[in-house]
Amino acid sequence: MTREERLSLASTAMDKATQLARDAEFHARSSESRQRAQPLAAAGALWADIARAHTDIARLLPETESADA
C-alpha cells in the first residue's frame, strides 16, 4: 500500500470520526436520545485512532513520485 493510499484511508476514517462526533453531540443535547451519545462518541474515538494509525504508517512510507516528475 502506498503512502497516498494510507493518507486516503486516514482521511476517510477522520471523516467517519467527525460525523460520529457530530452525532454524539446531537444526541447528548437531546433528552430523548441522550443514551446514544456515549456509544457514538466511543465509535468516533475509535475511528480517530484508526485515522492516526494510518497517518503514522504513511509517515514511514516513502513518497511516491508523480508521473510528471
mmCIF file of the N, C-alpha and C atoms, coordinates in Angstrom:
data_MODEL
# 
_entry.id   MODEL 
# 
loop_
_atom_site.group_PDB 
_atom_site.id 
_atom_site.type_symbol 
_atom_site.label_atom_id 
_atom_site.label_alt_id 
_atom_site.label_comp_id 
_atom_site.label_asym_id 
_atom_site.label_entity_id 
_atom_site.label_seq_id 
_atom_site.pdbx_PDB_ins_code 
_atom_site.Cartn_x 
_atom_site.Cartn_y 
_atom_site.Cartn_z 
_atom_site.occupancy 
_atom_site.B_iso_or_equiv 
_atom_site.pdbx_formal_charge 
_atom_site.auth_seq_id 
_atom_site.auth_comp_id 
_atom_site.auth_asym_id 
_atom_site.auth_atom_id 
_atom_site.pdbx_PDB_model_num 
ATOM 1   N N  . MET A 1 1  ? 0.853   -1.171 0.000   1.00 0.00 ? 1  MET A N  1 
ATOM 2   C CA . MET A 1 1  ? 0.000   0.000  0.000   1.00 0.00 ? 1  MET A CA 1 
ATOM 3   C C  . MET A 1 1  ? 0.902   1.239  0.000   1.00 0.00 ? 1  MET A C  1 
ATOM 4   N N  . THR A 1 2  ? 0.552   2.201  -0.815  1.00 0.00 ? 2  THR A N  1 
ATOM 5   C CA . THR A 1 2  ? 1.378   3.396  -0.927  1.00 0.00 ? 2  THR A CA 1 
ATOM 6   C C  . THR A 1 2  ? 1.043   4.414  0.168   1.00 0.00 ? 2  THR A C  1 
ATOM 7   N N  . ARG A 1 3  ? 1.907   5.392  0.268   1.00 0.00 ? 3  ARG A N  1 
ATOM 8   C CA . ARG A 1 3  ? 1.694   6.474  1.236   1.00 0.00 ? 3  ARG A CA 1 
ATOM 9   C C  . ARG A 1 3  ? 0.371   7.196  0.951   1.00 0.00 ? 3  ARG A C  1 
ATOM 10  N N  . GLU A 1 4  ? 0.117   7.470  -0.319  1.00 0.00 ? 4  GLU A N  1 
ATOM 11  C CA . GLU A 1 4  ? -1.103  8.179  -0.686  1.00 0.00 ? 4  GLU A CA 1 
ATOM 12  C C  . GLU A 1 4  ? -2.346  7.371  -0.347  1.00 0.00 ? 4  GLU A C  1 
ATOM 13  N N  . GLU A 1 5  ? -2.272  6.056  -0.532  1.00 0.00 ? 5  GLU A N  1 
ATOM 14  C CA . GLU A 1 5  ? -3.411  5.203  -0.186  1.00 0.00 ? 5  GLU A CA 1 
ATOM 15  C C  . GLU A 1 5  ? -3.663  5.227  1.325   1.00 0.00 ? 5  GLU A C  1 
ATOM 16  N N  . ARG A 1 6  ? -2.576  5.189  2.107   1.00 0.00 ? 6  ARG A N  1 
ATOM 17  C CA . ARG A 1 6  ? -2.722  5.269  3.565   1.00 0.00 ? 6  ARG A CA 1 
ATOM 18  C C  . ARG A 1 6  ? -3.330  6.610  3.971   1.00 0.00 ? 6  ARG A C  1 
ATOM 19  N N  . LEU A 1 7  ? -2.872  7.687  3.347   1.00 0.00 ? 7  LEU A N  1 
ATOM 20  C CA . LEU A 1 7  ? -3.413  9.009  3.678   1.00 0.00 ? 7  LEU A CA 1 
ATOM 21  C C  . LEU A 1 7  ? -4.883  9.114  3.283   1.00 0.00 ? 7  LEU A C  1 
ATOM 22  N N  . SER A 1 8  ? -5.254  8.459  2.200   1.00 0.00 ? 8  SER A N  1 
ATOM 23  C CA . SER A 1 8  ? -6.661  8.446  1.792   1.00 0.00 ? 8  SER A CA 1 
ATOM 24  C C  . SER A 1 8  ? -7.505  7.685  2.818   1.00 0.00 ? 8  SER A C  1 
ATOM 25  N N  . LEU A 1 9  ? -6.987  6.556  3.291   1.00 0.00 ? 9  LEU A N  1 
ATOM 26  C CA . LEU A 1 9  ? -7.700  5.806  4.331   1.00 0.00 ? 9  LEU A CA 1 
ATOM 27  C C  . LEU A 1 9  ? -7.808  6.624  5.613   1.00 0.00 ? 9  LEU A C  1 
ATOM 28  N N  . ALA A 1 10 ? -6.755  7.354  5.942   1.00 0.00 ? 10 ALA A N  1 
ATOM 29  C CA . ALA A 1 10 ? -6.776  8.215  7.128   1.00 0.00 ? 10 ALA A CA 1 
ATOM 30  C C  . ALA A 1 10 ? -7.839  9.296  6.984   1.00 0.00 ? 10 ALA A C  1 
ATOM 31  N N  . SER A 1 11 ? -7.931  9.866  5.816   1.00 0.00 ? 11 SER A N  1 
ATOM 32  C CA . SER A 1 11 ? -8.919  10.910 5.569   1.00 0.00 ? 11 SER A CA 1 
ATOM 33  C C  . SER A 1 11 ? -10.341 10.360 5.690   1.00 0.00 ? 11 SER A C  1 
ATOM 34  N N  . THR A 1 12 ? -10.575 9.189  5.125   1.00 0.00 ? 12 THR A N  1 
ATOM 35  C CA . THR A 1 12 ? -11.888 8.563  5.219   1.00 0.00 ? 12 THR A CA 1 
ATOM 36  C C  . THR A 1 12 ? -12.237 8.255  6.673   1.00 0.00 ? 12 THR A C  1 
ATOM 37  N N  . ALA A 1 13 ? -11.275 7.731  7.422   1.00 0.00 ? 13 ALA A N  1 
ATOM 38  C CA . ALA A 1 13 ? -11.507 7.420  8.836   1.00 0.00 ? 13 ALA A CA 1 
ATOM 39  C C  . ALA A 1 13 ? -11.785 8.693  9.629   1.00 0.00 ? 13 ALA A C  1 
ATOM 40  N N  . MET A 1 14 ? -11.084 9.768  9.310   1.00 0.00 ? 14 MET A N  1 
ATOM 41  C CA . MET A 1 14 ? -11.311 11.026 10.020  1.00 0.00 ? 14 MET A CA 1 
ATOM 42  C C  . MET A 1 14 ? -12.689 11.590 9.700   1.00 0.00 ? 14 MET A C  1 
ATOM 43  N N  . ASP A 1 15 ? -13.131 11.427 8.463   1.00 0.00 ? 15 ASP A N  1 
ATOM 44  C CA . ASP A 1 15 ? -14.493 11.860 8.111   1.00 0.00 ? 15 ASP A CA 1 
ATOM 45  C C  . ASP A 1 15 ? -15.531 11.105 8.934   1.00 0.00 ? 15 ASP A C  1 
ATOM 46  N N  . LYS A 1 16 ? -15.323 9.794  9.107   1.00 0.00 ? 16 LYS A N  1 
ATOM 47  C CA . LYS A 1 16 ? -16.252 8.996  9.915   1.00 0.00 ? 16 LYS A CA 1 
ATOM 48  C C  . LYS A 1 16 ? -16.213 9.448  11.372  1.00 0.00 ? 16 LYS A C  1 
ATOM 49  N N  . ALA A 1 17 ? -15.010 9.701  11.883  1.00 0.00 ? 17 ALA A N  1 
ATOM 50  C CA . ALA A 1 17 ? -14.871 10.157 13.268  1.00 0.00 ? 17 ALA A CA 1 
ATOM 51  C C  . ALA A 1 17 ? -15.583 11.485 13.474  1.00 0.00 ? 17 ALA A C  1 
ATOM 52  N N  . THR A 1 18 ? -15.439 12.375 12.522  1.00 0.00 ? 18 THR A N  1 
ATOM 53  C CA . THR A 1 18 ? -16.073 13.686 12.611  1.00 0.00 ? 18 THR A CA 1 
ATOM 54  C C  . THR A 1 18 ? -17.595 13.566 12.629  1.00 0.00 ? 18 THR A C  1 
ATOM 55  N N  . GLN A 1 19 ? -18.119 12.737 11.742  1.00 0.00 ? 19 GLN A N  1 
ATOM 56  C CA . GLN A 1 19 ? -19.577 12.570 11.689  1.00 0.00 ? 19 GLN A CA 1 
ATOM 57  C C  . GLN A 1 19 ? -20.106 11.930 12.970  1.00 0.00 ? 19 GLN A C  1 
ATOM 58  N N  . LEU A 1 20 ? -19.393 10.942 13.481  1.00 0.00 ? 20 LEU A N  1 
ATOM 59  C CA . LEU A 1 20 ? -19.828 10.309 14.729  1.00 0.00 ? 20 LEU A CA 1 
ATOM 60  C C  . LEU A 1 20 ? -19.769 11.284 15.898  1.00 0.00 ? 20 LEU A C  1 
ATOM 61  N N  . ALA A 1 21 ? -18.780 12.155 15.908  1.00 0.00 ? 21 ALA A N  1 
ATOM 62  C CA . ALA A 1 21 ? -18.696 13.172 16.965  1.00 0.00 ? 21 ALA A CA 1 
ATOM 63  C C  . ALA A 1 21 ? -19.881 14.131 16.877  1.00 0.00 ? 21 ALA A C  1 
ATOM 64  N N  . ARG A 1 22 ? -20.240 14.516 15.662  1.00 0.00 ? 22 ARG A N  1 
ATOM 65  C CA . ARG A 1 22 ? -21.411 15.388 15.483  1.00 0.00 ? 22 ARG A CA 1 
ATOM 66  C C  . ARG A 1 22 ? -22.681 14.699 15.959  1.00 0.00 ? 22 ARG A C  1 
ATOM 67  N N  . ASP A 1 23 ? -22.813 13.419 15.586  1.00 0.00 ? 23 ASP A N  1 
ATOM 68  C CA . ASP A 1 23 ? -23.992 12.659 16.016  1.00 0.00 ? 23 ASP A CA 1 
ATOM 69  C C  . ASP A 1 23 ? -24.031 12.532 17.534  1.00 0.00 ? 23 ASP A C  1 
ATOM 70  N N  . ALA A 1 24 ? -22.887 12.254 18.141  1.00 0.00 ? 24 ALA A N  1 
ATOM 71  C CA . ALA A 1 24 ? -22.820 12.122 19.600  1.00 0.00 ? 24 ALA A CA 1 
ATOM 72  C C  . ALA A 1 24 ? -23.211 13.431 20.272  1.00 0.00 ? 24 ALA A C  1 
ATOM 73  N N  . GLU A 1 25 ? -22.723 14.542 19.735  1.00 0.00 ? 25 GLU A N  1 
ATOM 74  C CA . GLU A 1 25 ? -23.071 15.842 20.318  1.00 0.00 ? 25 GLU A CA 1 
ATOM 75  C C  . GLU A 1 25 ? -24.569 16.108 20.196  1.00 0.00 ? 25 GLU A C  1 
ATOM 76  N N  . PHE A 1 26 ? -25.132 15.794 19.037  1.00 0.00 ? 26 PHE A N  1 
ATOM 77  C CA . PHE A 1 26 ? -26.571 15.982 18.840  1.00 0.00 ? 26 PHE A CA 1 
ATOM 78  C C  . PHE A 1 26 ? -27.369 15.191 19.877  1.00 0.00 ? 26 PHE A C  1 
ATOM 79  N N  . HIS A 1 27 ? -27.015 13.927 20.037  1.00 0.00 ? 27 HIS A N  1 
ATOM 80  C CA . HIS A 1 27 ? -27.759 13.080 20.973  1.00 0.00 ? 27 HIS A CA 1 
ATOM 81  C C  . HIS A 1 27 ? -27.497 13.473 22.421  1.00 0.00 ? 27 HIS A C  1 
ATOM 82  N N  . ALA A 1 28 ? -26.317 13.968 22.723  1.00 0.00 ? 28 ALA A N  1 
ATOM 83  C CA . ALA A 1 28 ? -26.022 14.409 24.088  1.00 0.00 ? 28 ALA A CA 1 
ATOM 84  C C  . ALA A 1 28 ? -26.890 15.599 24.479  1.00 0.00 ? 28 ALA A C  1 
ATOM 85  N N  . ARG A 1 29 ? -27.276 16.402 23.505  1.00 0.00 ? 29 ARG A N  1 
ATOM 86  C CA . ARG A 1 29 ? -28.110 17.574 23.776  1.00 0.00 ? 29 ARG A CA 1 
ATOM 87  C C  . ARG A 1 29 ? -29.604 17.253 23.824  1.00 0.00 ? 29 ARG A C  1 
ATOM 88  N N  . SER A 1 30 ? -29.962 16.045 23.424  1.00 0.00 ? 30 SER A N  1 
ATOM 89  C CA . SER A 1 30 ? -31.367 15.648 23.373  1.00 0.00 ? 30 SER A CA 1 
ATOM 90  C C  . SER A 1 30 ? -31.713 14.810 24.595  1.00 0.00 ? 30 SER A C  1 
ATOM 91  N N  . SER A 1 31 ? -32.753 15.201 25.293  1.00 0.00 ? 31 SER A N  1 
ATOM 92  C CA . SER A 1 31 ? -33.154 14.433 26.478  1.00 0.00 ? 31 SER A CA 1 
ATOM 93  C C  . SER A 1 31 ? -33.736 13.070 26.098  1.00 0.00 ? 31 SER A C  1 
ATOM 94  N N  . GLU A 1 32 ? -34.303 12.949 24.892  1.00 0.00 ? 32 GLU A N  1 
ATOM 95  C CA . GLU A 1 32 ? -34.903 11.682 24.480  1.00 0.00 ? 32 GLU A CA 1 
ATOM 96  C C  . GLU A 1 32 ? -33.882 10.644 24.025  1.00 0.00 ? 32 GLU A C  1 
ATOM 97  N N  . SER A 1 33 ? -32.740 11.088 23.536  1.00 0.00 ? 33 SER A N  1 
ATOM 98  C CA . SER A 1 33 ? -31.778 10.116 22.983  1.00 0.00 ? 33 SER A CA 1 
ATOM 99  C C  . SER A 1 33 ? -30.377 10.272 23.578  1.00 0.00 ? 33 SER A C  1 
ATOM 100 N N  . ARG A 1 34 ? -30.303 10.837 24.759  1.00 0.00 ? 34 ARG A N  1 
ATOM 101 C CA . ARG A 1 34 ? -29.002 11.068 25.394  1.00 0.00 ? 34 ARG A CA 1 
ATOM 102 C C  . ARG A 1 34 ? -28.195 9.782  25.558  1.00 0.00 ? 34 ARG A C  1 
ATOM 103 N N  . GLN A 1 35 ? -28.872 8.658  25.768  1.00 0.00 ? 35 GLN A N  1 
ATOM 104 C CA . GLN A 1 35 ? -28.173 7.394  25.987  1.00 0.00 ? 35 GLN A CA 1 
ATOM 105 C C  . GLN A 1 35 ? -27.398 6.939  24.748  1.00 0.00 ? 35 GLN A C  1 
ATOM 106 N N  . ARG A 1 36 ? -27.710 7.478  23.598  1.00 0.00 ? 36 ARG A N  1 
ATOM 107 C CA . ARG A 1 36 ? -26.989 7.121  22.363  1.00 0.00 ? 36 ARG A CA 1 
ATOM 108 C C  . ARG A 1 36 ? -25.670 7.866  22.222  1.00 0.00 ? 36 ARG A C  1 
ATOM 109 N N  . ALA A 1 37 ? -25.471 8.924  22.984  1.00 0.00 ? 37 ALA A N  1 
ATOM 110 C CA . ALA A 1 37 ? -24.286 9.760  22.818  1.00 0.00 ? 37 ALA A CA 1 
ATOM 111 C C  . ALA A 1 37 ? -22.988 9.023  23.136  1.00 0.00 ? 37 ALA A C  1 
ATOM 112 N N  . GLN A 1 38 ? -22.944 8.319  24.238  1.00 0.00 ? 38 GLN A N  1 
ATOM 113 C CA . GLN A 1 38 ? -21.701 7.675  24.649  1.00 0.00 ? 38 GLN A CA 1 
ATOM 114 C C  . GLN A 1 38 ? -21.207 6.615  23.650  1.00 0.00 ? 38 GLN A C  1 
ATOM 115 N N  . PRO A 1 39 ? -22.072 5.708  23.176  1.00 0.00 ? 39 PRO A N  1 
ATOM 116 C CA . PRO A 1 39 ? -21.579 4.740  22.184  1.00 0.00 ? 39 PRO A CA 1 
ATOM 117 C C  . PRO A 1 39 ? -21.111 5.403  20.888  1.00 0.00 ? 39 PRO A C  1 
ATOM 118 N N  . LEU A 1 40 ? -21.805 6.456  20.476  1.00 0.00 ? 40 LEU A N  1 
ATOM 119 C CA . LEU A 1 40 ? -21.384 7.167  19.265  1.00 0.00 ? 40 LEU A CA 1 
ATOM 120 C C  . LEU A 1 40 ? -20.038 7.852  19.476  1.00 0.00 ? 40 LEU A C  1 
ATOM 121 N N  . ALA A 1 41 ? -19.843 8.449  20.641  1.00 0.00 ? 41 ALA A N  1 
ATOM 122 C CA . ALA A 1 41 ? -18.564 9.091  20.946  1.00 0.00 ? 41 ALA A CA 1 
ATOM 123 C C  . ALA A 1 41 ? -17.439 8.064  20.993  1.00 0.00 ? 41 ALA A C  1 
ATOM 124 N N  . ALA A 1 42 ? -17.711 6.902  21.552  1.00 0.00 ? 42 ALA A N  1 
ATOM 125 C CA . ALA A 1 42 ? -16.693 5.849  21.606  1.00 0.00 ? 42 ALA A CA 1 
ATOM 126 C C  . ALA A 1 42 ? -16.330 5.364  20.203  1.00 0.00 ? 42 ALA A C  1 
ATOM 127 N N  . ALA A 1 43 ? -17.333 5.204  19.357  1.00 0.00 ? 43 ALA A N  1 
ATOM 128 C CA . ALA A 1 43 ? -17.067 4.790  17.976  1.00 0.00 ? 43 ALA A CA 1 
ATOM 129 C C  . ALA A 1 43 ? -16.271 5.865  17.239  1.00 0.00 ? 43 ALA A C  1 
ATOM 130 N N  . GLY A 1 44 ? -16.609 7.126  17.477  1.00 0.00 ? 44 GLY A N  1 
ATOM 131 C CA . GLY A 1 44 ? -15.855 8.222  16.863  1.00 0.00 ? 44 GLY A CA 1 
ATOM 132 C C  . GLY A 1 44 ? -14.404 8.235  17.315  1.00 0.00 ? 44 GLY A C  1 
ATOM 133 N N  . ALA A 1 45 ? -14.179 7.973  18.594  1.00 0.00 ? 45 ALA A N  1 
ATOM 134 C CA . ALA A 1 45 ? -12.804 7.922  19.113  1.00 0.00 ? 45 ALA A CA 1 
ATOM 135 C C  . ALA A 1 45 ? -12.032 6.772  18.469  1.00 0.00 ? 45 ALA A C  1 
ATOM 136 N N  . LEU A 1 46 ? -12.700 5.643  18.257  1.00 0.00 ? 46 LEU A N  1 
ATOM 137 C CA . LEU A 1 46 ? -12.056 4.515  17.589  1.00 0.00 ? 46 LEU A CA 1 
ATOM 138 C C  . LEU A 1 46 ? -11.651 4.877  16.161  1.00 0.00 ? 46 LEU A C  1 
ATOM 139 N N  . TRP A 1 47 ? -12.551 5.523  15.429  1.00 0.00 ? 47 TRP A N  1 
ATOM 140 C CA . TRP A 1 47 ? -12.223 5.938  14.064  1.00 0.00 ? 47 TRP A CA 1 
ATOM 141 C C  . TRP A 1 47 ? -11.098 6.977  14.045  1.00 0.00 ? 47 TRP A C  1 
ATOM 142 N N  . ALA A 1 48 ? -11.048 7.850  15.034  1.00 0.00 ? 48 ALA A N  1 
ATOM 143 C CA . ALA A 1 48 ? -9.947  8.809  15.124  1.00 0.00 ? 48 ALA A CA 1 
ATOM 144 C C  . ALA A 1 48 ? -8.627  8.073  15.362  1.00 0.00 ? 48 ALA A C  1 
ATOM 145 N N  . ASP A 1 49 ? -8.648  7.037  16.194  1.00 0.00 ? 49 ASP A N  1 
ATOM 146 C CA . ASP A 1 49 ? -7.441  6.221  16.417  1.00 0.00 ? 49 ASP A CA 1 
ATOM 147 C C  . ASP A 1 49 ? -7.006  5.531  15.133  1.00 0.00 ? 49 ASP A C  1 
ATOM 148 N N  . ILE A 1 50 ? -7.965  5.042  14.372  1.00 0.00 ? 50 ILE A N  1 
ATOM 149 C CA . ILE A 1 50 ? -7.654  4.394  13.092  1.00 0.00 ? 50 ILE A CA 1 
ATOM 150 C C  . ILE A 1 50 ? -7.026  5.404  12.141  1.00 0.00 ? 50 ILE A C  1 
ATOM 151 N N  . ALA A 1 51 ? -7.572  6.606  12.097  1.00 0.00 ? 51 ALA A N  1 
ATOM 152 C CA . ALA A 1 51 ? -7.005  7.657  11.238  1.00 0.00 ? 51 ALA A CA 1 
ATOM 153 C C  . ALA A 1 51 ? -5.566  7.966  11.641  1.00 0.00 ? 51 ALA A C  1 
ATOM 154 N N  . ARG A 1 52 ? -5.317  8.080  12.947  1.00 0.00 ? 52 ARG A N  1 
ATOM 155 C CA . ARG A 1 52 ? -3.955  8.337  13.420  1.00 0.00 ? 52 ARG A CA 1 
ATOM 156 C C  . ARG A 1 52 ? -3.016  7.195  13.053  1.00 0.00 ? 52 ARG A C  1 
ATOM 157 N N  . ALA A 1 53 ? -3.491  5.964  13.160  1.00 0.00 ? 53 ALA A N  1 
ATOM 158 C CA . ALA A 1 53 ? -2.646  4.811  12.808  1.00 0.00 ? 53 ALA A CA 1 
ATOM 159 C C  . ALA A 1 53 ? -2.267  4.851  11.325  1.00 0.00 ? 53 ALA A C  1 
ATOM 160 N N  . HIS A 1 54 ? -3.238  5.121  10.462  1.00 0.00 ? 54 HIS A N  1 
ATOM 161 C CA . HIS A 1 54 ? -2.937  5.215  9.026   1.00 0.00 ? 54 HIS A CA 1 
ATOM 162 C C  . HIS A 1 54 ? -1.956  6.357  8.752   1.00 0.00 ? 54 HIS A C  1 
ATOM 163 N N  . THR A 1 55 ? -2.129  7.470  9.434   1.00 0.00 ? 55 THR A N  1 
ATOM 164 C CA . THR A 1 55 ? -1.223  8.608  9.262   1.00 0.00 ? 55 THR A CA 1 
ATOM 165 C C  . THR A 1 55 ? 0.181   8.250  9.727   1.00 0.00 ? 55 THR A C  1 
ATOM 166 N N  . ASP A 1 56 ? 0.290   7.574  10.859  1.00 0.00 ? 56 ASP A N  1 
ATOM 167 C CA . ASP A 1 56 ? 1.605   7.175  11.367  1.00 0.00 ? 56 ASP A CA 1 
ATOM 168 C C  . ASP A 1 56 ? 2.301   6.221  10.407  1.00 0.00 ? 56 ASP A C  1 
ATOM 169 N N  . ILE A 1 57 ? 1.550   5.276  9.852   1.00 0.00 ? 57 ILE A N  1 
ATOM 170 C CA . ILE A 1 57 ? 2.132   4.347  8.876   1.00 0.00 ? 57 ILE A CA 1 
ATOM 171 C C  . ILE A 1 57 ? 2.555   5.109  7.626   1.00 0.00 ? 57 ILE A C  1 
ATOM 172 N N  . ALA A 1 58 ? 1.710   6.014  7.152   1.00 0.00 ? 58 ALA A N  1 
ATOM 173 C CA . ALA A 1 58 ? 2.038   6.793  5.950   1.00 0.00 ? 58 ALA A CA 1 
ATOM 174 C C  . ALA A 1 58 ? 3.313   7.604  6.145   1.00 0.00 ? 58 ALA A C  1 
ATOM 175 N N  . ARG A 1 59 ? 3.504   8.096  7.350   1.00 0.00 ? 59 ARG A N  1 
ATOM 176 C CA . ARG A 1 59 ? 4.696   8.894  7.648   1.00 0.00 ? 59 ARG A CA 1 
ATOM 177 C C  . ARG A 1 59 ? 5.976   8.073  7.454   1.00 0.00 ? 59 ARG A C  1 
ATOM 178 N N  . LEU A 1 60 ? 5.892   6.771  7.634   1.00 0.00 ? 60 LEU A N  1 
ATOM 179 C CA . LEU A 1 60 ? 7.053   5.893  7.492   1.00 0.00 ? 60 LEU A CA 1 
ATOM 180 C C  . LEU A 1 60 ? 7.306   5.443  6.057   1.00 0.00 ? 60 LEU A C  1 
ATOM 181 N N  . LEU A 1 61 ? 6.322   5.597  5.216   1.00 0.00 ? 61 LEU A N  1 
ATOM 182 C CA . LEU A 1 61 ? 6.441   5.158  3.824   1.00 0.00 ? 61 LEU A CA 1 
ATOM 183 C C  . LEU A 1 61 ? 7.084   6.249  2.975   1.00 0.00 ? 61 LEU A C  1 
ATOM 184 N N  . PRO A 1 62 ? 7.817   5.831  1.943   1.00 0.00 ? 62 PRO A N  1 
ATOM 185 C CA . PRO A 1 62 ? 8.420   6.830  1.057   1.00 0.00 ? 62 PRO A CA 1 
ATOM 186 C C  . PRO A 1 62 ? 7.369   7.514  0.205   1.00 0.00 ? 62 PRO A C  1 
ATOM 187 N N  . GLU A 1 63 ? 7.637   8.763  -0.129  1.00 0.00 ? 63 GLU A N  1 
ATOM 188 C CA . GLU A 1 63 ? 6.738   9.474  -1.043  1.00 0.00 ? 63 GLU A CA 1 
ATOM 189 C C  . GLU A 1 63 ? 6.887   8.849  -2.424  1.00 0.00 ? 63 GLU A C  1 
ATOM 190 N N  . THR A 1 64 ? 5.769   8.712  -3.113  1.00 0.00 ? 64 THR A N  1 
ATOM 191 C CA . THR A 1 64 ? 5.832   8.200  -4.472  1.00 0.00 ? 64 THR A CA 1 
ATOM 192 C C  . THR A 1 64 ? 5.987   9.372  -5.423  1.00 0.00 ? 64 THR A C  1 
ATOM 193 N N  . GLU A 1 65 ? 6.759   9.136  -6.442  1.00 0.00 ? 65 GLU A N  1 
ATOM 194 C CA . GLU A 1 65 ? 6.989   10.194 -7.427  1.00 0.00 ? 65 GLU A CA 1 
ATOM 195 C C  . GLU A 1 65 ? 5.805   10.263 -8.363  1.00 0.00 ? 65 GLU A C  1 
ATOM 196 N N  . SER A 1 66 ? 5.420   11.479 -8.723  1.00 0.00 ? 66 SER A N  1 
ATOM 197 C CA . SER A 1 66 ? 4.318   11.634 -9.670  1.00 0.00 ? 66 SER A CA 1 
ATOM 198 C C  . SER A 1 66 ? 4.799   11.306 -11.065 1.00 0.00 ? 66 SER A C  1 
ATOM 199 N N  . ALA A 1 67 ? 3.878   10.988 -11.941 1.00 0.00 ? 67 ALA A N  1 
ATOM 200 C CA . ALA A 1 67 ? 4.207   10.655 -13.314 1.00 0.00 ? 67 ALA A CA 1 
ATOM 201 C C  . ALA A 1 67 ? 4.795   11.844 -14.059 1.00 0.00 ? 67 ALA A C  1 
ATOM 202 N N  . ASP A 1 68 ? 4.536   13.075 -13.579 1.00 0.00 ? 68 ASP A N  1 
ATOM 203 C CA . ASP A 1 68 ? 5.044   14.276 -14.233 1.00 0.00 ? 68 ASP A CA 1 
ATOM 204 C C  . ASP A 1 68 ? 6.504   14.539 -13.929 1.00 0.00 ? 68 ASP A C  1 
ATOM 205 N N  . ALA A 1 69 ? 7.049   13.908 -12.901 1.00 0.00 ? 69 ALA A N  1 
ATOM 206 C CA . ALA A 1 69 ? 8.421   14.195 -12.464 1.00 0.00 ? 69 ALA A CA 1 
ATOM 207 C C  . ALA A 1 69 ? 9.476   13.585 -13.328 1.00 0.00 ? 69 ALA A C  1 
# 
